[in-house]
Amino acid sequence: MEGEGSILEVTGLEKSYGRNKVLKGVDLTVRKGEVIAIIGPSGCGKSTFIRCLNLLEEPDCGKIVYKGTDLVSADKKTRSETLKDIGMVFQQFNLFPHKTVMDNVTMAPQLVSKMSKEDAEAKAEKYLKLVGMDHKKNSYPTNLSGGQQQRVSIARTLCMEPELILFDEPTSALDPEMVGEVLSLMKELANDGMTMIVVTHEMGFAREVANRVMFIDEKNIKEEGKPKEIFENPKSPRLQEFLSKVL
C-alpha cells in the first residue's frame, strides 16, 4: 500500500554481484516534492541502490512501486512507459561528443517520446535557458567545461519532463570550482518542487537542500532523518564515525 502522497515505494530491495551481497532488505518511501540525499562511505551500495530504482541494475528481489506500478515485476512495455517519468543524471556526463548541445538534448524527446524536431528544439531551448546554457546550444561537449557539460546533461533530463530525478554523485567528476554551479542549479530545481533522490558526497548540499538524509552502510539504510537530526545528533556510532571524517 502506497503511503499518502508517495510516488515511490521501495520494499525489501536486494542486490548481489555473484556471492557479494551489496544491498539487503532496503526500504524507502518517497513523497512528491521531496529531496532525499543519500550519503555513506565509498563502496557501501549507494550508487547500486539508485541504479536499481530505474532498473539500470536489475534487483534480485524486492519491490519498486512507482505510482502504483511495480517496476520489478512489470512487463517490458509497462516498464519502459513508466521509466519515461524517471530521469537520471550521472557522474560522467554521457554526452555524445560528435553531436552539438542541442542535438544531445533533443535526441531522447524525439526517439523516446516521438516528438517532432521542432517541438523538441522548442523544449530544449526552454530547459537550456533554465540551466544557463542556451548560449552554448551549437557548441560541442568537448568545448565545454565539466560544470557546463553537467548542466547540459541536467537540461537533457529535464527535457523529458520527469516527475522524479535520480542523481548519482553528479558533482564527483567536476573540478572543485565547478561544483558550486551544478549544486546551485540542483537547489533551484528543489525549490521549484522537483522530486529528487541524490547520492552525494556534498554534505553542505545534503544539509541545506534535502528534506531527508539517508545514511547507507553495510548493505542497508542504517539511519535516516531530517538533515538537522542526522548532522547534529547522529544516533549510531557508525554514522558518528563517518561524519567525523567528512565534516
N, C-alpha and C positions, 0 to 999 in steps of 0.2 A: 504494500500500500504506500503510495507516494505521500510524503509529508506535505503539509499545507504550504502552497506556494512554491514547492520544489520543482525544478525542471530535470534534475539528475539525481538518481538514487543508485548508489553502488553498494552491493552486499556480498560479503564472502569472497572477495576477489583474490584469486591466487594465480601465481605465475612462476614457473620454473624453467631453467635452461638446463636440460639434461638432469643431473642429480642436484643441481644448485637451485634451491628454492629462493626466489628473490622477493616475492610478496606472499603473505599468508593471512587470509581472512580479513582483508581490508574493507571497511565500511565507510561510506561518505554520503551525506545529503547536501545538495547544492540548491539554494533558492535563487529565484530570478533576481538579478541585480547585485548578487553577492560577488565580492572579490576574495578569493581564498588563496593565501600564499602557502606554498609547501616548502618547508626547509628541512635540512638534515645533512649529515655528513656525506661525502662523496661515496658512491657505491652502495647507498642504502636502499635504492629502488625507486627514487623519486621520478626519474625520467621514464623508467619502465612503467610505473603507475600511470603517468599522464599519457603515455603512448598506448596503453591499454584502453583508455577512455574513448579513443576514436578508432580502436582496433588496428592501429599500426602494429601493435603486438597483440596476438590472439591470447586471451586469458585461458588458463587451464580449467578454471571453474569460477562460479560466482555469477552475479547479475549486474548488468549496467543498463539501468532503465532510464531512457531519455524521453520525457514527455509521454510516458505510458508504454513505450516500445522497448523491449529487452533486446539490446543490440547483440548480445552474445548468442541468443537462440534464434534471432530473426533470419529470414531467408535473405539471399544476396540482394534482391531488388529492394526490399524494405530497408536493409542496412544502408545501401547507397543513397536512397532517398532521405533517410533520417540524418545521415552523416553530412549532408549538404548544409545542415543547420549548425554544425560544429566546426569552427575554424581552428587552425593550428599555426603557431609561429615558432620556428625552430631556432636553435643556437646558431647554426650555419644558415645563411640567408636563402639558399636554394633558388637563386635567381638564374635564369638562363643567360649566360654571358654574351651569346650571339644575338640576343633579342633586346630591343630597347625597353626602357622602363614601362612605357605604355603597352608594348606587346606582352611583357611579363604580367602586368596587372589585368589585362583584358582576356588573357588566354582561358582561365577557368570559367568565367561567366559565359564565354562563347561555347566552350567544349562541354562543360558540365550542365550549365543551365540553358544551353541552346539560345542564348541571347544574340541579337543581331550585333554586328560590328559597331554600328552607330550607337546603339543603346549601351553596349559595353564600354565604349570610349567615353560617353557622357557620364556614366557611373564612375569610371576610373578618374576622370577629371575631378569629380567631386571629392573622392577619397584621397587622391594625391594632394589636392589642395588642403584637405583636413590635416594631413601629416606633414605639410610644408614642403612637398616635393613636386608640385605641379610645374615648377620652372625647369625640372630635370626630365620631363616626360620623354624627350627624344634622345636622352643620353643612354649609354650602355653601362651595365653594372660595374665593369672594370674601371670606369671613370668616376665612380662614387666612393666616398669614404665608407667604412664599415657601418657607422651610425646611419648614414643616408640609405645604404642598402637595406638595413634592418627596418627603417621607416617605410621603404618601398614594399618590403615583404609584409608589413602590417597593413598597408593600403591594399595589397593583393588579397589578403584575408578578408578585410572589410568589404571588398568589392562583391563578395559572395553573400554579404549581409547576414552573417551568422548570428544566432542568439547567444551562443556560448563560444568563447575563445580560450583555447589552451595555449599557454606559453611555456616552452621548455627551455629554461635558462636563457632568455632572449638577449641578455647582455654579456654572457660569458665569453663570447668570441670578439668582443669590442675592446678597443684601446680605452684606458680609464677615462680619458677626457670626452669620449663619445657616449659613455654610459648614461650620463645625465639627460641627453636629448631624447633617448629612447624611453627612459623611465618617466620623463615628464609627459611624453605622448601617452604612455600607458595610464598615467594618472588622470589625464584628460578623458580617456575612454571610460575609466572607472567613474569619474564624476558625471559622465553622460549616461550612466546606468548600465553599461555593458557588463554582462556576467562573465567573470574571468577566473580561471584557475591557473596560478602562476608558480612554476617551480623556479626558485630563485636563491641566489647567494647574497642578494642585496637586502640586508637586514633593515636598512632605513626605509626601503620601499615597503617591506612586509609590515613594519611598524606603523608607517604613515597611511598607507593606502588600503591595506587589507581589512576586511570585516572580521575575518577569522584567519588564524595561523595554525597550520598542522605541522607537527614535528614527526617525520618518519625516521625510524631506526629499527634495526633487527626485524625487517620484513613487514612491519606494521606501523600504524599510527600510534605512537607512544603517548602523545599528548596533543590536545588541541584546545583552542580558546580564543578569546579576544586578544589582539596584539598586546594590550597593556598587561593582561594576565600572564601571557607567555613570556614576555620580555622582562617584566618587573617582579613576577612571582612564580617562576618555573617550579613545578612540583617534583618532577622526577630528577634524581641525581644525574641521569644521562643527559637530560636537556640542560641542566645547570652546567655540566661539564662542556657540552657543545657550545653554549652561549659564551662561556668564559673564554673560549678560543676564538670566537668570531666577532665578538663585540669590542 
